[in-house]
Amino acid sequence: MYLAQKMRIVFRNTQEEGIINSLLGIIAFPLDMIRDYTVPIGEEDQWDRQRAAVVPMTFVFAFLFLNGNMSDGVLFENKCFLIGLSCFFPGALIGLIIKLKTKVTQPPSALITLYSVLCFIMSVMWIQFTSNIILALLQVFGFITELPEALLALTIIAWGNCLGDSVANVSMTKKGFGEMAITGCIGGPVFNILIGIGITNTLSILTHTSKFEAKILFGLYV
């Protein structure tokens, strides 16, 4: 059902938006499907029993893969890869129970609450995974153009990171919530500095405690 709906949307967009946008939609279609079937449903209005039954099989494997635990060594000798495969069969049993014991139109409240928490966790993992890809592409771009990484971080990454906040703040201002927009302009960067740098430096200290090499690096890029 989900696959048929996606294909109908793609063909409908072909007629409305043109061939180029449709080709981009075809490229994004398998990626969207992988994302949808590895991230649990977070809202009751988006309940899909088929998707909810598949997610328990793919959740652990996707979490370990997105976290980079399967990138070291030979794939079939990697412990995390074997753990992900071993969780497939218990997940299939849980998915079968969800398929048989839940309604098509309404999810159980306990299940949707659990799925909401897991949805947040997997969303963070997908953001981390895509962010690492963007940083790798940025490093390749810097290697080709021979531009300093600090300059690329101060321009491309900074603009891309603040573009969404800028659009949201402008929209809130147009709707009459100017004070909220100003608070967002100040609170967003402060949160990024305090939480982002604070957590990373704390993890760096805890990681190097055993080696007595606790170092905190401050710089434009690092």
C-alpha positions as CSV (number, residue, x, y, z in Angstrom):
1,M,0.0,0.0,0.0
2,Y,2.8,2.4,0.9
3,L,4.8,1.6,-2.2
4,A,1.7,2.1,-4.5
5,Q,0.9,5.4,-2.9
6,K,4.5,6.6,-3.3
7,M,4.5,5.6,-7.0
8,R,1.2,7.4,-7.6
9,I,2.5,10.5,-6.1
10,V,5.6,10.3,-8.3
11,F,3.6,9.9,-11.5
12,R,1.2,12.7,-10.5
13,N,4.2,15.0,-9.8
14,T,5.5,14.1,-13.3
15,Q,2.5,15.7,-14.9
16,E,2.5,18.7,-12.7
17,E,6.1,19.6,-12.1
18,G,7.9,18.3,-15.2
19,I,10.5,15.6,-16.0
20,I,13.5,17.0,-14.1
21,N,11.7,17.2,-10.8
22,S,10.2,13.8,-11.4
23,L,13.7,12.3,-12.0
24,L,14.9,13.9,-8.7
25,G,11.8,12.4,-7.1
26,I,12.6,8.9,-8.5
27,I,16.2,9.2,-7.2
28,A,14.9,10.3,-3.7
29,F,12.2,7.6,-3.7
30,P,14.3,4.6,-2.5
31,L,16.1,6.9,0.0
32,D,12.8,8.1,1.4
33,M,11.5,4.5,1.6
34,I,14.6,3.4,3.5
35,R,14.2,6.3,5.9
36,D,10.5,5.7,6.5
37,Y,11.0,2.0,7.2
38,T,13.8,2.5,9.7
39,V,12.3,5.5,11.6
40,P,9.3,4.6,13.8
41,I,6.1,6.5,13.4
42,G,6.1,9.5,15.8
43,E,2.5,10.8,15.4
44,E,-0.8,9.2,15.7
45,D,-2.2,10.9,12.6
46,Q,0.6,9.2,10.5
47,W,-0.2,5.7,11.7
48,D,0.5,3.0,9.2
49,R,0.2,-0.6,10.5
50,Q,2.4,-2.1,7.7
51,R,5.2,0.4,8.4
52,A,4.9,-0.1,12.1
53,A,5.3,-3.9,11.7
54,V,8.4,-3.5,9.6
55,V,10.3,-1.1,11.8
56,P,11.1,-3.5,14.6
57,M,13.1,-5.6,12.1
58,T,15.1,-2.8,10.8
59,F,15.5,-0.5,13.8
60,V,18.6,-2.0,15.5
61,F,20.4,-2.7,12.2
62,A,19.7,0.9,11.0
63,F,20.8,2.4,14.3
64,L,24.1,0.6,14.3
65,F,24.7,1.4,10.7
66,L,24.0,5.1,11.0
67,N,26.1,5.3,14.1
68,G,29.1,4.0,12.1
69,N,29.5,0.8,14.0
70,M,29.7,-1.3,10.8
71,S,32.4,0.6,9.0
72,D,35.4,-1.2,10.6
73,G,36.8,-4.5,9.4
74,V,35.2,-7.1,7.3
75,L,31.4,-6.8,7.1
76,F,30.5,-10.3,8.0
77,E,33.1,-10.4,10.8
78,N,31.8,-7.2,12.4
79,K,30.1,-7.8,15.7
80,C,27.6,-5.0,15.3
81,F,26.6,-6.3,11.8
82,L,26.0,-9.8,13.4
83,I,24.0,-8.1,16.2
84,G,21.9,-6.3,13.7
85,L,21.2,-9.5,11.8
86,S,20.4,-11.4,15.0
87,C,17.8,-8.8,16.0
88,F,16.0,-9.2,12.7
89,F,14.2,-12.4,13.7
90,P,12.9,-11.1,17.1
91,G,11.9,-8.0,15.3
92,A,10.0,-10.0,12.8
93,L,8.1,-11.7,15.6
94,I,7.3,-8.4,17.2
95,G,6.2,-7.0,13.8
96,L,3.9,-10.0,13.3
97,I,2.3,-9.3,16.7
98,I,1.8,-5.7,15.8
99,K,0.4,-6.7,12.5
100,L,-2.2,-9.0,14.1
101,K,-3.0,-7.2,17.3
102,T,-3.4,-3.6,16.2
103,K,-6.0,-1.8,14.2
104,V,-5.6,-0.4,10.7
105,T,-6.9,3.1,11.6
106,Q,-5.9,3.6,15.2
107,P,-2.6,2.7,17.0
108,P,-2.4,1.6,20.7
109,S,-1.5,4.5,22.9
110,A,1.4,2.6,24.6
111,L,2.9,1.6,21.2
112,I,2.7,5.1,19.7
113,T,4.3,6.6,22.9
114,L,7.2,4.1,22.6
115,Y,7.5,4.8,18.8
116,S,7.6,8.5,19.5
117,V,10.7,8.1,21.7
118,L,12.4,5.8,19.2
119,C,11.4,8.2,16.4
120,F,13.4,11.0,18.1
121,I,16.4,8.7,18.5
122,M,16.4,7.6,14.9
123,S,15.8,11.1,13.7
124,V,19.0,12.2,15.5
125,M,20.9,9.3,14.0
126,W,19.8,10.2,10.5
127,I,20.7,13.8,11.0
128,Q,24.1,12.7,12.3
129,F,24.6,10.4,9.3
130,T,23.6,13.1,6.7
131,S,25.7,15.7,8.5
132,N,28.8,13.5,8.3
133,I,28.1,13.0,4.5
134,I,27.8,16.8,4.1
135,L,31.1,17.4,6.0
136,A,32.8,14.8,3.8
137,L,31.6,16.4,0.7
138,L,32.7,19.8,2.0
139,Q,36.2,18.4,2.7
140,V,36.3,17.1,-0.9
141,F,35.2,20.5,-2.2
142,G,38.0,22.1,-0.1
143,F,40.5,19.6,-1.4
144,I,39.6,20.4,-5.0
145,T,39.4,24.2,-4.6
146,E,42.3,24.3,-2.1
147,L,40.2,26.6,0.1
148,P,40.8,26.5,3.9
149,E,38.4,24.4,5.9
150,A,37.8,27.2,8.4
151,L,36.7,29.5,5.5
152,L,34.2,26.8,4.3
153,A,32.9,26.3,7.8
154,L,32.4,30.1,8.3
155,T,30.5,30.3,5.0
156,I,28.8,27.2,3.6
157,I,28.2,25.4,6.9
158,A,27.2,28.6,8.8
159,W,24.8,29.8,6.1
160,G,23.2,26.4,5.7
161,N,22.9,26.0,9.5
162,C,21.2,29.4,10.0
163,L,19.0,29.4,6.8
164,G,16.2,27.4,8.4
165,D,16.2,29.5,11.5
166,S,16.2,32.7,9.4
167,V,13.2,31.6,7.5
168,A,11.4,30.6,10.7
169,N,12.2,33.9,12.4
170,V,11.0,35.9,9.3
171,S,7.8,33.9,9.2
172,M,7.1,34.5,13.0
173,T,7.8,38.2,12.5
174,K,5.3,38.5,9.7
175,K,2.7,36.9,11.9
176,G,3.3,39.4,14.7
177,F,5.5,37.4,16.9
178,G,8.5,39.7,16.8
179,E,9.7,39.0,20.4
180,M,9.6,35.3,19.7
181,A,11.7,35.8,16.6
182,I,14.3,37.9,18.4
183,T,14.4,35.3,21.2
184,G,15.0,32.6,18.6
185,C,17.8,34.7,17.0
186,I,19.6,34.8,20.3
187,G,18.6,31.5,21.9
188,G,19.5,29.3,18.9
189,P,23.3,30.2,18.7
190,V,23.6,30.3,22.5
191,F,22.1,26.8,22.7
192,N,24.5,25.6,20.0
193,I,27.5,27.0,21.7
194,L,26.6,25.9,25.3
195,I,25.2,22.5,24.5
196,G,27.1,21.6,21.3
197,I,30.6,22.7,22.4
198,G,29.9,21.7,26.1
199,I,28.9,18.1,25.3
200,T,31.6,17.5,22.7
201,N,34.3,18.8,25.1
202,T,32.9,16.8,28.0
203,L,33.0,13.6,25.9
204,S,36.5,14.5,24.8
205,I,37.7,14.8,28.4
206,L,35.9,11.6,29.4
207,T,37.4,9.7,26.5
208,H,41.0,10.7,27.2
209,T,40.8,10.4,31.0
210,S,42.3,6.9,31.0
211,K,45.3,8.2,29.0
212,F,45.7,11.3,31.1
213,E,45.6,13.3,27.8
214,A,42.6,15.5,28.4
215,K,42.8,18.2,25.7
216,I,40.3,20.8,24.6
217,L,40.9,22.2,21.2
218,F,39.5,25.7,20.5
219,G,39.4,27.0,16.9
220,L,37.3,28.3,14.1
221,Y,36.8,24.9,12.6
222,V,37.6,22.3,15.3
